[in-house]
Structure formats: structure tokens, C-alpha cells
């Protein structure tokens, strides 16, 4: 039975503990890639509860802003209403992914909402499924653009897979796939650096030195085109229960076909394979067996 009275202070403590664990791990994983000022700022925090705030934010998703972590009051309200709907918590073992489809899958925000409902998550359990993605932001991975969110989510899933951390694997599905495609072209090491780079000039410079001008061109065109498509979705707020439906339908409208064309052209020029090609090849080899 879902508790309807939540212990907010206990939630704050739990999130703070997990946050500290994730930061230690991210520092270990990306070592010198983490911007030095960010590392110093986080190392100076003696009690992580000090940077966690439970407030009205106009969203239901946990997020990081100005080096502070916000747990929205609306999440408590929405989950309290959800818990009253028959079927809530019907499948306590519900999962959105397994280890083989953690990085690339077709999950969306709707998958996540269904998961929250079927598994019958409490607010703190719900926050925990978003926390790793947000901790990556706190550690210096920007979310300023759609492409950055794609890389942030890709890196979140990679680290969750490696360390068996909890994460929904439902965030920014379209952007994550594009980040993955770019990682196939540029390599993981460079994409790790791109994720934590301080600004656009630093990212472009890195690509120019490590790969070449075509990579700079592709990256900047993809960045720009994605933003154009992503902006209408991002500029809206989605509060409360109704917000869930609006958020899903608005996200469904995002169309990155021009981005895929740009990637395809680069792939043809440099003879690399896309996700689609890999899937075709694997189907062909399986049908031959
Ligand atoms: Zn994000």
C-alpha cells in the first residue's frame, strides 16, 4: 500500500547520500575531464543536504539549477493523486530496460510515467530514477542545448550500466540516439570530453584538433538543427497531471530527420556505420544462421 504521507526530511537525507555517492563515482570515472572549478565547488560541500531544496518549481521532475538540486513539490502532489488510481503499484518488479538495451532503446517519457505507475513509486524512488542524469549536470555536463542533453543522458546510461546504478533510461530518447550516432563517428574518449567541455568554442576546438574540420562542421550543424526542432518543446512548462500528457504529445512532434541526413552524409564520406546499418547487418547475419 502506497504511503500518502511522505517524510520530506528523510527524502532529502536519502537523496543527499546518493548524490554524494554519484559525485564520487563521476569524479573517478572522468577524472581530469571534469572542469576544475566544478570539482572544487563540489569538494567544498560538507553537507549535501544544504544544496537540496524541496519547492514549488512548476515541474514534476527533479532538476539542477545554479549548483542546487530541486525536488519539486508537484511530484509529491502528482504521485499522491496517482497512488489513488486503481492499478498503481500493480507490478512491483516493473523495469524500463535490461542490461542489453540500457544505452539504446525506444523508451520515452510516457514509458517512464507508466513505469512510475506500475511499479508504484514513492516520490523519493521517483527522484532516484532521475538523480544520476541530474548529478552529471551538477558535475559540469551542460544541458543548455538538446544535443548536450543527448550526451548527458548517454553518459548517464553508460555510467549506470558500468556501476549498476539506478536510472530510468527514458530521458531524451531522440537526443540520446543522436549523441550515440555521433559517438560512433567521433569515439567515446572525445565524446566524454565534449560532454564536460565548458563552452562551444572549446568543443569545436577539441573536434578540430582531434578529428578535423568536417567534424566541427557536422557537430555545429547538428547542434543548431536540433535546437531548432527542440525549442518549441523546451519552452513550455508541464505542471501537474495534465502536464504529463502535454509533455508527451509535444515531445512526439520533435523531428530530427534533417540531423540524420547530416550524419548520413558524414557516414558516407567517412564510410562508417549507423545504428540502422548495424541493425540490418545483424538481422542479415542472424537470418543466415
Ligand atoms: Zn538534463
Boltz pocket constraint, residues with backbone or C-beta under 6 A from the ligand:
constraints:
  - pocket:
      binder: B
      contacts: [[A, 133], [A, 134], [A, 137], [A, 143], [A, 149], [A, 152]]
      max_distance: 6.0
